[in-house]
Every structure is written in structure tokens, then in C-alpha cells.
């Protein structure tokens, strides 16, 4: 069964982007292959992704579209899809508005047995959590404070720690979302 995972990095004070929507602070810290929350291991089991429009625009402006799996961008604006991936593959980007439940069902169908990834941002991950669809949060905490910016997850969630570790200078943790009535 597919899991919906919010795989994300944040500053020590809980921001996923600075006040200018930049991730430069994050990219200045190296991670080690095979360390906690290893990206290559994670992405190998992802069959579909969802992201908000700000994350989408940042990805396109900072290296181009690199995702090979179907992607849903939730937006209230008209945006253009990338012509191809950074590796000259076909980009499968779909734009959606409204309730995340319909997007989730489409993602689940497209992913088959693979997992689903909420790439960014915190508000979008919160909408999936509000709908009872978010299963796990995989968090890498950078040794940086930003003071302000885009919050990690502007919701209250009850989480259960299932794994912790390190990756380079990052502290890493995997949490399961605890739902009312479930342990």
C-alpha cells in the first residue's frame, strides 16, 4: 500500500524556505550518500509527487525539472508545464486546484505500489494532513536558523518517532502521523 510522505528539510527554527523563498541556506550543507533520510534510497520508491506552485517555480528556476514520475502542482494560477526533464525525458506535470483528496486518488493510481511524496510546502502537506491522508513526515534539520520564512508545517500534528539519525551536519528523523483512535 502506498504511503503519502512529507519528505522535507528545515532550519533548526522550523522554516523550509527563507522569507524570499530561497533554499540557498539548505544547499550550503552537504549530505552523505547512505546517511539518514538518504535521498537516493527515498526517491527510488516514489511513484508520484505533489507540490505547491511556489516550490514548482523554485524547482524550475534552480536547475530545471528533474522528476521522472507524474507530478501534481496545486495552484490557483495558470502555470506552464516544463517541456522536458533536465535529462531530456518527458515531463509529466499536471495542474490541480481545490481539495487534495482528488489529487491524492489520482496520485495513488499513478504510483501503483510505490509511495507518494509531498515535495513542498508546509501548507500543502498540512492540507493532506487535514484530510487524513498524510502517513509520514521524514525530516532533516539543518544547522541553520532563519528567523522567518515559510513554516515547516503550520498545523498541529501528533507524530510517532520511528527512526532517527544523522546525515552530514543534519539531524534526521522519520515520524508516523498518529490519527485519532489509532496508536
ABEGO torsion letter per residue (X at the ends): XBBBBBBBBBBAAGBABBAAGBAAAAAABBBBBGBBGBAAAAAAABABBBBBAAAAAAAAABGEBABABBBBBBBABBBBBBABBAAGBBBBBBBBBEBAAAAAAAAAAAAEABBBBBAOBAAAAAAAAAAGABABBBBBBBBBBAGBEBBABBBBBBBBBABBBBBEABBBBBBBBBBBGBX
